[in-house]
Amino acid sequence: MLPDENLCIISSRGNDQWREAFGKQVNVTSMAHAITVFSAFKFDPVTDAAGNVVGTKTILFSVSEFGGSIPKFLVKKHTPKELNEFIEDMVVAGKREFPM
């Protein structure tokens, strides 16, 4: 997190032990596994004419590596839904951690 720049950077680097532990606890043979190589969220306030903050503009840049052979049409079909749910979860967590 870089709060002064309203930036959050996420990476899978260093998470190999967590993926291995998860694979031992859960049968992952029927799952597709994607690794977040690098993701960055940039948050900027949206203001009205009076300067009041009325929302947040979010820019996402993400590079993922999908293990195995996953057809592109499946990735394109499901990725927007997953990203939307992720953003919604971030909003809930943000409101809990930083109540206004």
C-alpha positions as CSV (number, residue, x, y, z in Angstrom):
1,M,0.0,0.0,0.0
2,L,1.2,3.5,-0.9
3,P,-1.4,5.7,0.9
4,D,0.1,9.0,-0.1
5,E,-0.4,8.0,-3.8
6,N,-3.7,6.1,-3.3
7,L,-2.0,3.1,-4.8
8,C,-2.3,-0.6,-3.9
9,I,0.1,-3.1,-5.5
10,I,-0.6,-6.9,-5.3
11,S,1.7,-9.7,-6.4
12,S,1.9,-13.5,-5.9
13,R,5.6,-13.3,-5.3
14,G,6.5,-15.2,-2.2
15,N,3.2,-17.0,-2.0
16,D,4.4,-20.4,-3.2
17,Q,4.2,-22.0,0.3
18,W,0.5,-20.8,0.7
19,R,-0.5,-22.3,-2.7
20,E,1.2,-25.6,-1.8
21,A,-0.6,-25.7,1.6
22,F,-3.9,-24.9,-0.1
23,G,-3.4,-27.7,-2.6
24,K,-2.8,-30.2,0.2
25,Q,-6.0,-29.1,2.0
26,V,-8.4,-28.9,-1.0
27,N,-8.7,-31.2,-4.0
28,V,-7.6,-28.8,-6.7
29,T,-7.6,-31.2,-9.6
30,S,-11.0,-29.8,-10.9
31,M,-10.0,-26.2,-10.3
32,A,-8.2,-23.7,-12.6
33,H,-5.5,-21.8,-10.8
34,A,-4.4,-18.3,-11.7
35,I,-1.4,-16.6,-10.3
36,T,-1.5,-12.8,-10.0
37,V,1.9,-11.8,-11.4
38,F,1.2,-8.2,-10.8
39,S,-1.8,-6.0,-10.1
40,A,-2.1,-2.4,-9.2
41,F,-5.1,-0.4,-8.1
42,K,-5.1,3.4,-8.3
43,F,-7.8,5.2,-6.4
44,D,-8.7,8.8,-6.9
45,P,-11.6,10.8,-5.3
46,V,-14.4,12.0,-7.5
47,T,-15.7,15.4,-6.4
48,D,-18.8,17.4,-7.2
49,A,-18.7,21.1,-8.3
50,A,-18.5,22.2,-4.6
51,G,-15.5,20.0,-4.0
52,N,-17.3,17.3,-1.9
53,V,-16.1,13.8,-2.4
54,V,-19.0,11.8,-4.0
55,G,-17.2,8.7,-5.1
56,T,-14.0,6.9,-6.1
57,K,-12.5,6.4,-9.5
58,T,-10.6,3.1,-9.6
59,I,-8.1,2.1,-12.2
60,L,-6.9,-1.5,-12.3
61,F,-3.9,-2.9,-14.1
62,S,-3.5,-6.7,-13.8
63,V,-1.3,-9.4,-15.2
64,S,-2.3,-13.0,-14.4
65,E,-0.9,-16.4,-15.4
66,F,-3.5,-19.0,-15.8
67,G,-2.1,-22.5,-15.2
68,G,-2.9,-25.3,-17.7
69,S,-4.9,-24.7,-20.8
70,I,-7.9,-22.5,-20.3
71,P,-9.7,-21.3,-23.4
72,K,-9.6,-17.5,-23.9
73,F,-13.4,-17.3,-24.2
74,L,-13.8,-18.7,-20.6
75,V,-11.3,-16.3,-19.3
76,K,-13.0,-13.4,-21.0
77,K,-16.4,-14.6,-19.8
78,H,-15.6,-15.0,-16.1
79,T,-12.9,-12.5,-15.4
80,P,-15.1,-9.4,-15.4
81,K,-17.5,-11.0,-12.9
82,E,-14.6,-12.1,-10.7
83,L,-13.0,-8.6,-10.8
84,N,-16.4,-7.0,-10.0
85,E,-16.9,-9.2,-7.0
86,F,-13.3,-8.5,-5.9
87,I,-13.9,-4.7,-6.1
88,E,-17.2,-5.1,-4.2
89,D,-15.3,-7.0,-1.4
90,M,-12.7,-4.2,-1.3
91,V,-15.4,-1.6,-0.9
92,V,-16.9,-3.6,2.0
93,A,-13.5,-4.0,3.6
94,G,-12.6,-0.3,3.1
95,K,-15.8,0.8,4.7
96,R,-15.2,-1.5,7.7
97,E,-11.5,-0.3,8.1
98,F,-12.1,3.4,7.3
99,P,-15.6,4.3,8.3
100,M,-16.8,7.7,7.3
